[in-house]
Amino acid sequence: MRTLPIFIILLGIITINSCSKDPETDSDDQTKMFTDNDVLEEIRNNTLFFYQGDTATLSAAGNSPHGTFKLLFNQTALDALGADGKLAAGDTFPTGSLVVKDVIRNGNTSFYAAMWKQPSAENANEDWLWYEAFLDGSLLVSIDAKGNGCIGCHRANTNRDFVNSFDLH
Ligand code: HEC
């Protein structure tokens, strides 16, 4: 009967092991993977709302490299804005907020520049996914670049959660 205690100990080890693999306690499960296509679909499949309800094309301001554009928000982002259509200084956007710049060339949208707030995304930087692509999804800047080439400028507006337009337009 000397095998019985050993069996019980083994059973205990197996139980402890399987408990420690509980997904809720596994920190790896806190990060999510998003793809460039996820961003494209988010842009395409959402109702987007114009900045301050104005459909006019805006001219690039400040040090903007983006050219003329229209600025749009999904419902989640819109809900965070005040009556003046701006994010209050010091405030932050909630997870899922999407800010899209339709960059206009010759009267039409030429490409999208987008910020999608996904703090738990592995490829997020400063809690945002940073993306630029033509309308068919051909990439200018992948989210896997983690905002390299974007954040340098957008950091000027940390008090508005990295969104520049509220102080310029
Ligand atoms: C040289 C500075 C600079 C760089 C680099 C830059 N941006 Fe911007 N961005 C701006 C400015 C300034 C605005 C404000 C609107 C305007 O007048 O263009 C802006 C606006 C935006 C907006 C609309 C929301 C907002 O902040 O007003 C998005 C989305 C955006 N940029 C995405 C990107 C992405 C993605 C990249 C990198 C691929 C990037 N930007 C690189 C300066 C920059």
Boltz pocket constraint, residues with backbone or C-beta under 6 A from the ligand:
constraints:
  - pocket:
      binder: B
      contacts: [[A, 59], [A, 60], [A, 61], [A, 62], [A, 63], [A, 64], [A, 65], [A, 66], [A, 67], [A, 71], [A, 99], [A, 100], [A, 101], [A, 113], [A, 114], [A, 115], [A, 130], [A, 131], [A, 132], [A, 141], [A, 147], [A, 148], [A, 149], [A, 150], [A, 151], [A, 153], [A, 154], [A, 162], [A, 163], [A, 164], [A, 165], [A, 166], [A, 168]]
      max_distance: 6.0
